[in-house]
């Protein structure tokens, strides 16, 4: 299993929206950066990801699971764009803010800390465990 981070502005698509979709999940559509798209092409069924509220909250708020591998993004007719589907697994007991990640030396190499603008990004297993610990949830 690999680990990822998915970023969304909560007023566009929130953790609550993801939870409301239930087991069926929802496309992680609208991504228009090649690097993020390429990361989604690497994802496999069952991979886990952090759900991150960008903009106002700037915090990891939950864990999602990839429930459909890369396929054409239904929000465009341009065949070069693909997406995966994700579903909510569980919320964090306490959100883990970007500042908490920046302040923890164990996360100094995390993509979120170094390049917080990328909407889909990889997370190492060690980073996964640290963020889960900070959020009071089991990895």
C-alpha positions in Angstrom: 0.0 0.0 0.0 1.1 3.5 -0.8 0.1 6.8 0.9 -1.0 10.1 -0.6 -2.4 13.5 0.3 -5.4 15.0 -1.5 -6.0 18.8 -1.1 -9.3 20.6 -1.5 -10.7 24.0 -0.6 -13.5 23.2 1.9 -15.9 25.5 0.2 -15.4 23.7 -3.1 -15.3 20.1 -1.8 -15.0 19.3 1.9 -14.4 16.3 4.1 -18.1 16.3 4.9 -18.9 16.1 1.1 -16.6 13.1 0.9 -18.2 11.4 3.9 -21.7 12.0 2.4 -20.7 10.1 -0.8 -20.4 6.9 1.3 -19.0 3.7 0.1 -19.4 4.6 -3.6 -16.9 7.5 -3.2 -16.4 10.3 -5.6 -14.1 11.2 -8.5 -11.1 13.4 -7.5 -11.7 15.4 -10.6 -10.6 18.8 -11.9 -6.9 18.3 -11.3 -5.0 20.1 -14.1 -1.3 19.7 -13.1 0.6 17.0 -14.8 2.6 16.0 -11.8 -0.6 15.5 -9.7 -2.2 13.6 -12.5 0.8 11.3 -12.8 0.7 10.6 -9.1 -3.0 9.5 -9.6 -1.9 7.2 -12.4 0.4 5.4 -9.8 -2.4 4.8 -7.3 -3.8 1.4 -6.7 -7.0 0.2 -5.1 -6.8 0.4 -1.4 -4.1 3.0 -1.2 -4.8 5.5 1.6 -4.6 9.2 1.6 -4.9 12.2 3.9 -7.8 14.5 3.1 -6.4 18.1 3.5 -8.5 21.2 3.7 -6.5 24.0 2.0 -7.0 27.7 2.2 -8.7 28.6 5.5 -8.1 25.5 7.6 -4.8 24.3 6.1 -5.1 20.9 8.0 -5.4 17.2 7.5 -8.9 16.3 8.6 -9.3 12.7 7.6 -8.2 9.5 5.8 -9.5 8.4 2.5 -9.1 5.3 0.4 -8.6 5.0 -3.4 -11.7 3.0 -4.5 -11.2 3.3 -8.3 -7.9 3.6 -10.2 -7.1 6.2 -12.8 -9.7 6.7 -15.4 -10.9 9.6 -17.7 -11.8 12.7 -15.7 -15.6 13.3 -16.3 -15.2 17.1 -15.8 -13.4 17.5 -19.1 -13.5 16.2 -22.7 -9.7 16.4 -22.8 -8.4 12.8 -22.8 -5.1 13.8 -21.2 -6.7 14.3 -17.8 -7.4 11.4 -15.5 -8.5 11.0 -11.9 -9.1 8.4 -9.3 -12.1 7.9 -7.0 -11.8 8.2 -3.2 -14.0 7.4 -0.3 -13.8 8.5 3.4 -12.4 6.0 5.8 -12.3 8.0 9.1 -11.9 11.5 10.5 -9.0 12.6 12.6 -9.7 13.1 16.3 -7.8 16.4 15.9 -6.9 18.1 12.7 -3.2 18.3 11.9 -2.4 21.8 10.6 0.2 22.7 8.1 2.0 24.6 10.9 2.1 21.4 13.0 3.7 19.6 10.1 6.3 22.4 9.6 7.1 22.4 13.3 7.8 18.7 13.5 11.3 17.9 12.4 10.3 14.4 11.4 8.2 15.9 8.6 10.8 18.4 7.2 11.1 16.5 3.9 7.3 16.0 3.5 6.1 17.3 0.1 3.3 19.2 1.9 6.0 21.1 3.9 8.2 21.7 0.9 5.6 22.3 -1.9 2.2 22.9 -0.3 0.6 24.0 -3.6 0.5 20.5 -5.2 -3.1 19.2 -5.0 -2.2 15.5 -5.0 1.1 14.3 -3.5 2.9 11.3 -2.2 3.4 10.6 1.5 6.0 8.2 2.9 5.0 5.5 5.4 7.1 7.2 8.1 5.3 10.6 7.4 2.0 8.8 7.4 2.6 7.4 10.9 3.8 10.8 12.3 0.7 12.7 10.9 -1.6 10.0 12.2 0.1 10.3 15.6 -0.3 14.1 15.6 -4.0 13.7 14.7 -4.7 11.1 17.4 -5.7 8.4 15.0 -4.4 4.9 14.3 -2.3 4.5 11.1 
